[in-house]
Each structure stands twice: as structure tokens, then as C-alpha cells.
């Protein structure tokens, strides 16, 4: 039996597929917007009612499907304005018909990055309960232009739409039912296997908060239920759209700590001879994230999920280190690809 509530997920991949699972479990009617037929088949097997094949640039297609859904969740990327504009067009059309909409967009805490390039650990911590702290980041920060477009759009809907931006930090974790990995730590692992050492940027001292993907999926659900039960005109909805999600509190690992674990585990598994991590030279950045290497794995980004914890959410999954050693690394070592031919990650990184 369905709940009657219809949810449209744009990009149900590493994050969104786990959210889809929870929506289906709670009897929502879920449609996923995906690029490939193979993934359409996968999310249908997970219980999605329908899957729409399309590209993020197909604005009309996204709008046409989003307009028939009460709930819209964008988990494809934090950096694609046309797909966000397509959703906002759908929200506007629903508004004109007198229909309320919940829209949850996924940003990332790279928006808080400070350009440290691994050289120091920052004392600056951002709290989502303090909107002034989030709004203090520069307008040209990563993801910020998309976030601002969404924030500014809220004035158009006169209390008919409930719009929130969820801002995850470094994501880790593994769902064996999906067989998908996150980006940063696996990329550093594949680099280590190819080059024979685990590495970090600069001095490796910068730190980033983190979260297990299954804890993150539950955060979406806690936020969704809060939005469902809170009037669109309430100050909580109108004044602050931002929600951080983090597991670690003051125990954030430095990027050197991450490299040390990668080195220790790969050495234990017999894939590198020396477990000691070392600085990665800039000429090797193409085997990581190219020109984005320092911003992606050399930043300080410290956030606190005050608001979601106030709603009852709490992380319960394995720590980043346990998850890496027990789940992610074994999956990477079982990959059939030629690890020594690895030449970096070429996609966008959302965190």
C-alpha cells in the first residue's frame, strides 16, 4: 500500500539511490531520473515505480516530470544550474495551480573550503543553526551560485513551497546492495596502488567533516518529515534553508590521517611496500582530480549538523576508518580494472 505521496529524485546515484530505498520502504511513490537504462532497471528493482531516462540538460523533460510530484529531491550534482532551474520552473507551475511542493537540493561543504591546500588545520567551524555563518561564504565559493539561485527563488512562492538545501561533507560508506563507492578516498586509494604510496596534499593538515552515506540518507528522511509537518509559512522554513550533515564532531581526520590509513591497509593487504604516507607532487595531480585536486582533498571544511540533531537525527553507522577497512577497500581490491592504468577521477565532486 502506498502513502499517496509522490517523490521525484533527480540523479538517484550514490546518495539518491539510498534515499530512494528509504522512501520506498515508507511507501512513497518514487520516480527516478537517470541517464542509463541499466540504472533505470536497478532502481525499479529497488522499488521505484518509474524511471525516466534523460540528461541533466533536458530542462523541459525534468520540468514536465517534476511538476506532477509533491516532493522533488535533487541528488545528481551540486553544480548544475539548468537542472535546478528546471525544478524551480516546476515549483512555479505548481504554485500557480495552488499546489504546495517540497524541494530538497543537495549542495556540499566544499562551499566552506578555505584554499588551505593541506597547509594547516583551521579552527573555523560552521553551524547550520547560524544562517549568518553559512551566508558569510563568498558568492563565488564552490556550489554557492547554485545555492543562491535556490535561496533567492523562495520569495516567489509565497509560502507555497518548502525548500531546503542539504549540505553533506566528505561522504564515505558502502551499500553492498548497490555496489557503488564514493569519490575522494577511493580515488586516493587507486592513486596509492598505482604509485606505490599513500599520499596527501601539501602537509596534509587540513580537515573535513564526514558522514556515512546511510546516515546521510536517513538525514534526508528526517528533513523530509520535518518539512512535511511544518507549515510553509513558518519562520523555520522561511528564514533558514540550510542543513549540514556530519558524523564526526571534533574528531575530524586530517587528510594526512586518511592517507595513513590507506597506506596501512594497502601495506597489510600486500599492495604497497611502505605504509608511510607522503606528499603528492603537483605533477601527479592528473592522477587525482586534475586542477581541482587541492580544493577537493586539501581543504578545511568543518561543519556541525545542529538543526538535524535537534530534529532527532543521529549518525549510527561505522566510522570512516572502519568503513574503509571493512567495506570499501575490499571492494576496490576486487575491481577487475587495471589499477596501474588509473589516471584520476574525471567527474564532478559534490562535497
QUIFENCOR-V104687 format. One record per pair of residues at least 6 apart in sequence whose C-alpha atoms are under 7 Angstrom apart, sorted by sequence separation. I is the first residue (numbers start at 1). J is the second residue. D is the distance in whole Angstrom. If there is no record, write none. Layout:
BEGIN
I | J | D
I | J | D
END
This chain:
BEGIN
24 | 30 | 7
34 | 40 | 6
44 | 50 | 7
66 | 72 | 7
94 | 100 | 7
127 | 133 | 7
128 | 134 | 7
139 | 145 | 6
174 | 180 | 7
192 | 198 | 5
266 | 272 | 6
267 | 273 | 6
9 | 16 | 7
126 | 133 | 6
174 | 181 | 6
192 | 199 | 7
267 | 274 | 6
12 | 20 | 7
126 | 134 | 7
267 | 275 | 5
285 | 293 | 6
91 | 101 | 6
172 | 182 | 6
40 | 51 | 5
171 | 182 | 7
264 | 275 | 5
263 | 275 | 4
263 | 276 | 6
263 | 277 | 6
32 | 48 | 7
37 | 53 | 7
260 | 276 | 6
31 | 48 | 6
34 | 51 | 7
36 | 53 | 6
260 | 277 | 5
30 | 48 | 5
31 | 49 | 6
32 | 50 | 7
33 | 51 | 6
34 | 52 | 6
35 | 53 | 5
259 | 277 | 6
30 | 49 | 6
31 | 50 | 5
32 | 51 | 5
33 | 52 | 5
34 | 53 | 5
35 | 54 | 5
12 | 32 | 6
29 | 49 | 6
30 | 50 | 7
31 | 51 | 5
32 | 52 | 6
33 | 53 | 6
34 | 54 | 6
35 | 55 | 6
7 | 28 | 7
11 | 32 | 7
33 | 54 | 7
66 | 87 | 6
6 | 28 | 6
7 | 29 | 6
8 | 30 | 6
9 | 31 | 6
10 | 32 | 6
11 | 33 | 6
12 | 34 | 7
5 | 28 | 5
6 | 29 | 5
7 | 30 | 5
8 | 31 | 5
9 | 32 | 5
10 | 33 | 5
11 | 34 | 6
24 | 47 | 6
59 | 82 | 6
63 | 86 | 5
67 | 90 | 5
3 | 27 | 5
4 | 28 | 7
5 | 29 | 6
6 | 30 | 6
7 | 31 | 6
8 | 32 | 6
9 | 33 | 6
24 | 48 | 7
59 | 83 | 6
62 | 86 | 6
63 | 87 | 6
66 | 90 | 6
67 | 91 | 7
2 | 27 | 5
3 | 28 | 5
4 | 29 | 7
21 | 46 | 6
57 | 82 | 6
62 | 87 | 7
112 | 137 | 7
1 | 27 | 7
2 | 28 | 6
57 | 83 | 6
60 | 86 | 7
63 | 89 | 6
67 | 93 | 7
2 | 29 | 7
56 | 83 | 5
59 | 86 | 5
63 | 90 | 5
67 | 94 | 6
78 | 106 | 6
78 | 107 | 5
216 | 245 | 7
70 | 100 | 7
71 | 101 | 6
72 | 102 | 6
73 | 103 | 6
74 | 104 | 6
75 | 105 | 7
78 | 108 | 7
111 | 141 | 5
70 | 101 | 5
71 | 102 | 5
72 | 103 | 5
73 | 104 | 5
74 | 105 | 5
75 | 106 | 5
111 | 142 | 5
70 | 102 | 6
71 | 103 | 6
72 | 104 | 6
73 | 105 | 6
74 | 106 | 6
110 | 142 | 6
111 | 143 | 6
111 | 144 | 6
211 | 245 | 7
211 | 246 | 5
107 | 143 | 6
210 | 246 | 5
211 | 247 | 5
209 | 246 | 6
210 | 247 | 6
170 | 208 | 7
210 | 248 | 6
169 | 208 | 7
170 | 209 | 6
171 | 210 | 6
172 | 211 | 6
173 | 212 | 5
209 | 248 | 6
169 | 209 | 6
170 | 210 | 4
171 | 211 | 5
172 | 212 | 5
173 | 213 | 5
169 | 210 | 5
170 | 211 | 6
171 | 212 | 6
172 | 213 | 6
169 | 211 | 7
171 | 213 | 6
209 | 252 | 5
208 | 252 | 6
207 | 252 | 6
208 | 253 | 7
207 | 253 | 6
208 | 254 | 7
207 | 254 | 4
206 | 254 | 5
207 | 255 | 6
205 | 254 | 5
206 | 255 | 6
204 | 254 | 6
205 | 255 | 6
204 | 255 | 5
205 | 256 | 6
204 | 256 | 4
200 | 255 | 6
249 | 304 | 7
289 | 344 | 6
200 | 256 | 6
287 | 343 | 4
288 | 344 | 4
289 | 345 | 5
246 | 303 | 7
286 | 343 | 7
287 | 344 | 4
288 | 345 | 6
289 | 346 | 7
8 | 66 | 6
107 | 165 | 7
109 | 167 | 6
246 | 304 | 6
286 | 344 | 6
16 | 75 | 5
101 | 160 | 7
102 | 161 | 6
103 | 162 | 6
104 | 163 | 6
105 | 164 | 6
106 | 165 | 6
107 | 166 | 6
108 | 167 | 4
109 | 168 | 6
200 | 259 | 6
244 | 303 | 7
245 | 304 | 7
246 | 305 | 6
15 | 75 | 7
100 | 160 | 5
101 | 161 | 5
102 | 162 | 5
103 | 163 | 5
104 | 164 | 5
105 | 165 | 5
106 | 166 | 5
107 | 167 | 5
108 | 168 | 5
109 | 169 | 5
199 | 259 | 5
244 | 304 | 6
245 | 305 | 5
265 | 325 | 7
8 | 69 | 6
99 | 160 | 7
100 | 161 | 5
101 | 162 | 6
102 | 163 | 6
103 | 164 | 6
104 | 165 | 6
105 | 166 | 6
106 | 167 | 6
107 | 168 | 7
108 | 169 | 6
198 | 259 | 5
244 | 305 | 5
7 | 69 | 6
95 | 157 | 6
104 | 166 | 7
198 | 260 | 7
243 | 305 | 7
6 | 69 | 5
7 | 70 | 6
8 | 71 | 6
9 | 72 | 6
10 | 73 | 6
11 | 74 | 7
12 | 75 | 6
13 | 76 | 7
6 | 70 | 6
7 | 71 | 4
8 | 72 | 5
9 | 73 | 5
10 | 74 | 5
11 | 75 | 5
12 | 76 | 7
79 | 143 | 6
198 | 262 | 6
243 | 307 | 7
5 | 70 | 7
6 | 71 | 6
7 | 72 | 6
8 | 73 | 6
9 | 74 | 6
10 | 75 | 6
11 | 76 | 4
78 | 143 | 6
81 | 146 | 6
92 | 157 | 7
95 | 160 | 6
162 | 227 | 7
198 | 263 | 5
243 | 308 | 7
10 | 76 | 6
197 | 263 | 7
79 | 146 | 6
247 | 315 | 6
162 | 232 | 6
161 | 232 | 6
160 | 232 | 6
159 | 232 | 5
189 | 262 | 6
159 | 233 | 5
162 | 237 | 6
197 | 272 | 6
165 | 241 | 6
166 | 242 | 6
167 | 243 | 6
168 | 244 | 6
169 | 245 | 7
196 | 272 | 5
203 | 279 | 7
164 | 241 | 5
165 | 242 | 5
166 | 243 | 5
167 | 244 | 5
168 | 245 | 5
169 | 246 | 6
197 | 274 | 7
202 | 279 | 6
163 | 241 | 7
164 | 242 | 6
165 | 243 | 6
166 | 244 | 6
167 | 245 | 6
168 | 246 | 7
193 | 271 | 6
199 | 277 | 5
200 | 278 | 6
201 | 279 | 6
193 | 272 | 7
198 | 277 | 5
199 | 278 | 5
200 | 279 | 5
201 | 280 | 6
197 | 277 | 6
198 | 278 | 7
199 | 279 | 5
200 | 280 | 6
199 | 280 | 5
118 | 201 | 5
119 | 202 | 6
117 | 201 | 6
118 | 202 | 5
119 | 203 | 5
121 | 205 | 5
122 | 206 | 7
117 | 202 | 6
118 | 203 | 5
119 | 204 | 7
120 | 205 | 5
121 | 206 | 4
118 | 204 | 5
119 | 205 | 6
120 | 206 | 5
121 | 207 | 6
118 | 205 | 5
119 | 206 | 6
118 | 206 | 5
116 | 206 | 7
222 | 313 | 7
206 | 298 | 6
207 | 299 | 7
208 | 300 | 5
209 | 301 | 6
201 | 294 | 7
206 | 299 | 6
207 | 300 | 5
208 | 301 | 5
209 | 302 | 5
206 | 300 | 5
207 | 301 | 6
208 | 302 | 5
209 | 303 | 6
219 | 313 | 6
191 | 287 | 6
201 | 297 | 7
191 | 288 | 7
201 | 298 | 6
188 | 288 | 7
215 | 315 | 5
187 | 288 | 6
215 | 316 | 7
215 | 317 | 6
212 | 317 | 6
131 | 240 | 6
128 | 242 | 6
128 | 243 | 6
128 | 244 | 6
194 | 339 | 6
193 | 339 | 7
194 | 340 | 5
172 | 320 | 6
194 | 342 | 7
190 | 339 | 7
173 | 323 | 6
190 | 342 | 7
174 | 327 | 6
174 | 328 | 6
173 | 328 | 7
187 | 344 | 7
187 | 345 | 7
14 | 180 | 6
14 | 182 | 7
126 | 302 | 6
127 | 303 | 6
128 | 304 | 7
117 | 294 | 5
125 | 302 | 5
126 | 303 | 5
127 | 304 | 5
128 | 305 | 6
129 | 306 | 6
117 | 295 | 7
122 | 300 | 6
124 | 302 | 7
125 | 303 | 6
126 | 304 | 6
127 | 305 | 7
128 | 306 | 6
129 | 307 | 6
121 | 300 | 7
127 | 306 | 6
128 | 307 | 6
115 | 295 | 6
118 | 298 | 4
117 | 298 | 4
118 | 299 | 6
170 | 351 | 6
116 | 298 | 6
117 | 299 | 6
169 | 351 | 5
116 | 299 | 5
168 | 351 | 6
115 | 299 | 6
116 | 300 | 7
114 | 299 | 6
113 | 299 | 5
114 | 300 | 6
113 | 300 | 6
113 | 301 | 5
112 | 301 | 5
110 | 301 | 7
109 | 301 | 6
18 | 214 | 7
15 | 213 | 6
19 | 217 | 5
18 | 217 | 6
19 | 220 | 7
15 | 217 | 7
110 | 351 | 5
108 | 350 | 6
109 | 351 | 5
107 | 350 | 7
108 | 351 | 4
78 | 350 | 5
77 | 350 | 6
END
